[in-house]
Amino acid sequence: MSIQELYEEIRALPERKREELLKKVLQDPEISGELERLGYLRLTERSFDFWNDPREDIYQDYAK
């Protein structure tokens, strides 16, 4: 089963079954830790948006 197929199967679950699955997943320390790590990576990814601002490139001339 591919990840996409698994994802679609989970999405197709009735609400109650999906809640039970998520509860089990979040109670697993290994999976919960991995989700937390991915969450932190996502947060840090957003912080780099500041550096992608072309208006800030004007200051690069002064750094030399």
HELIX and SHEET records of a PDB file:
HELIX    1   1 ILE A    3  ALA A   12  1                                  10    
HELIX    2   2 GLU A   15  GLN A   27  1                                  13    
HELIX    3   3 PRO A   29  SER A   47  1                                  19    
HELIX    4   4 PHE A   48  ASN A   52  5                                   5    
HELIX    5   5 PRO A   54  TYR A   59  5                                   6    
HELIX    6   6 GLN A   60  ALA A   63  1                                   4    
END                                                                             
